[in-house]
Amino acid sequence: MAAEASRKYPIFPPFTEWFDAFALLGGWDGKGPLPGIRVEEVVEDGAFVIHAELPGLDPARDIDVKVEHGVLTIHAERHPDRREPQRSEFRYGALARAIRLPIGSRDDDIAASYEDGMLTVRVALDPVPAKPRHIPIERR
């Protein structure tokens, strides 16, 4: 009984936490140079919308969003608390995610907002032609 009481935590984490840890390392598709940012991408109301889980951060100090050559990059920095935790599954330090924007994205019309730990980035989309365009071939 004394041995059981002295061990506060299991030697190995629950099985489901292994999958979560793998997802934080870039997920099944290996996206992102640094681990840790989970995203959801949707198209709604003529915009490509990205929701990123970034709880407990100050958007003015800790989060940077930039776009370059059709790739949107979210970079965040999570700073550790001053107190010593008994156990922590939080990841501190740099977090990043790069997302290739779809065809028709307008780099000049992007807005970002942060509410309740969720970063939302809206990228305006130009209408994409529904049917292919025929290209004439010039004979020389």
FIVOPA-881199 format. One line per field, with one value per residue (C-alpha): residue number from 0; residue in one letter; x, y, z. Coordinates in nm, 4 decimals. Layout:
BEGIN
dotor <- [NUM_...] $
vexse <- [a_...] $
px <- [X_...] $
py <- [Y_...] $
pz <- [Z_...] $
This chain:
BEGIN
dotor <- [0_1_2_3_4_5_6_7_8_9_10_11_12_13_14_15_16_17_18_19_20_21_22_23_24_25_26_27_28_29_30_31_32_33_34_35_36_37_38_39_40_41_42_43_44_45_46_47_48_49_50_51_52_53_54_55_56_57_58_59_60_61_62_63_64_65_66_67_68_69_70_71_72_73_74_75_76_77_78_79_80_81_82_83_84_85_86_87_88_89_90_91_92_93_94_95_96_97_98_99_100_101_102_103_104_105_106_107_108_109_110_111_112_113_114_115_116_117_118_119_120_121_122_123_124_125_126_127_128_129_130_131_132_133_134_135_136_137_138_139] $
vexse <- [m_a_a_e_a_s_r_k_y_p_i_f_p_p_f_t_e_w_f_d_a_f_a_l_l_g_g_w_d_g_k_g_p_l_p_g_i_r_v_e_e_v_v_e_d_g_a_f_v_i_h_a_e_l_p_g_l_d_p_a_r_d_i_d_v_k_v_e_h_g_v_l_t_i_h_a_e_r_h_p_d_r_r_e_p_q_r_s_e_f_r_y_g_a_l_a_r_a_i_r_l_p_i_g_s_r_d_d_d_i_a_a_s_y_e_d_g_m_l_t_v_r_v_a_l_d_p_v_p_a_k_p_r_h_i_p_i_e_r_r] $
px <- [0.0000_0.2799_0.4387_0.1085_0.0514_0.4015_0.3563_0.1383_0.1459_0.1548_0.4832_0.3324_0.0611_-0.2814_-0.2925_-0.4936_-0.2265_0.0226_-0.1970_-0.2337_0.1435_0.1988_-0.0534_0.1309_0.4518_0.3035_0.0157_-0.0227_0.0710_0.3886_0.2804_0.4640_0.8258_0.7591_0.5048_0.2058_-0.0584_-0.3741_-0.5751_-0.9077_-0.9542_-1.2925_-1.4271_-1.7226_-1.8790_-1.6195_-1.3221_-1.0697_-1.0894_-0.8277_-0.9016_-0.5927_-0.5951_-0.3686_-0.5035_-0.3490_-0.1515_-0.1458_-0.2023_-0.0189_0.2918_0.2947_0.1403_0.2678_0.0835_0.2442_0.1891_0.4562_0.4454_0.1027_0.1918_0.0369_0.2610_0.1415_0.4201_0.3556_0.5623_0.4316_0.6191_0.6368_0.4795_0.7085_0.5753_0.6973_0.4259_0.3719_0.2939_0.2544_0.1628_0.1918_0.4530_0.6498_0.8644_0.8131_0.5133_0.4582_0.2369_0.2642_-0.0487_-0.0490_-0.3307_-0.5701_-0.5798_-0.7590_-0.6440_-0.5942_-0.2797_-0.3929_-0.7226_-0.6420_-0.7801_-0.6957_-0.8767_-0.8246_-1.1017_-1.1198_-0.7915_-0.8832_-0.7009_-0.9165_-0.7591_-0.9857_-0.8343_-1.0548_-1.0947_-1.1388_-1.3988_-1.2326_-1.3649_-1.5933_-1.4868_-1.1462_-1.0383_-0.9230_-0.5792_-0.5300_-0.2050_-0.0291_0.1199_0.4564] $
py <- [0.0000_0.2428_0.1862_0.2572_0.5760_0.7089_0.6775_0.9714_0.9175_0.6114_0.5147_0.5400_0.7879_0.6623_0.5163_0.8087_1.0592_0.8884_0.9849_1.3416_1.3717_1.2467_1.4998_1.7812_1.6815_1.7859_1.5449_1.2597_1.4755_1.6292_1.9921_2.2684_2.3323_2.3307_2.1251_2.2316_2.4266_2.2411_2.4008_2.3645_2.4971_2.5814_2.7847_3.0043_3.3233_3.3623_3.3308_3.0660_3.0523_2.9019_2.8376_2.7698_2.6512_2.8843_2.9001_3.1160_3.3453_3.7226_3.7893_4.1234_3.9747_3.6013_3.5464_3.6493_3.5830_3.6484_3.5553_3.5126_3.3447_3.1901_3.0405_3.1654_3.1140_3.1261_3.1586_3.1660_3.1615_3.0092_3.1238_2.8982_2.9998_3.1081_2.8365_2.4751_2.2432_1.8977_1.7651_1.9488_1.8399_2.1932_2.2648_2.5818_2.7676_2.8248_2.6847_2.7243_2.6127_2.6862_2.6549_2.6735_2.9017_2.7780_2.9082_3.2419_3.3600_3.7344_3.8171_4.1802_4.0944_3.8986_3.9601_3.7884_3.7878_3.6131_3.5170_3.2596_3.0926_3.0580_3.2463_3.2986_3.4076_3.4984_3.5132_3.6541_3.4359_3.5496_3.3504_3.0660_2.9994_2.6957_2.5550_2.5234_2.7847_2.6741_2.8024_2.8411_2.7113_2.9326_2.7531_2.8788] $
pz <- [0.0000_0.0806_-0.2613_-0.4372_-0.2392_-0.3141_-0.6928_-0.7959_-1.1717_-1.3957_-1.5587_-1.9081_-2.0123_-2.1204_-2.4716_-2.6146_-2.5063_-2.7413_-3.0373_-2.9106_-2.8683_-3.2229_-3.3571_-3.1778_-3.3540_-3.6860_-3.7256_-3.9651_-4.2645_-4.1179_-4.1678_-3.9910_-3.8996_-3.5248_-3.3298_-3.1353_-3.3266_-3.4217_-3.7003_-3.8741_-4.2279_-4.3810_-4.6716_-4.5767_-4.7118_-4.9881_-4.7535_-4.6537_-4.2734_-4.0435_-3.6766_-3.4626_-3.1006_-2.9038_-2.5483_-2.2787_-2.5074_-2.5414_-2.9138_-2.9066_-2.7474_-2.8214_-3.1673_-3.5114_-3.8389_-4.1762_-4.5395_-4.8031_-5.1463_-5.0846_-4.7453_-4.4217_-4.1189_-3.7592_-3.5031_-3.1290_-2.8131_-2.4896_-2.1796_-1.8703_-1.5403_-1.2598_-1.0261_-1.0286_-1.1587_-1.0098_-1.3541_-1.6828_-2.0341_-2.1672_-2.4295_-2.3727_-2.6214_-2.9926_-3.1808_-3.5532_-3.8387_-4.2121_-4.4257_-4.8053_-4.9148_-5.1852_-5.5410_-5.5555_-5.2108_-5.1835_-4.9864_-4.9605_-4.7849_-4.4680_-4.1188_-3.7895_-3.4555_-3.1218_-2.8813_-2.6016_-2.6977_-3.0650_-3.3397_-3.6491_-3.9763_-4.2711_-4.6196_-4.8961_-5.2035_-5.5621_-5.7503_-5.9377_-6.2892_-6.2843_-6.6191_-6.7839_-7.0331_-7.3782_-7.4778_-7.8532_-8.0001_-8.2504_-8.5461_-8.6717] $
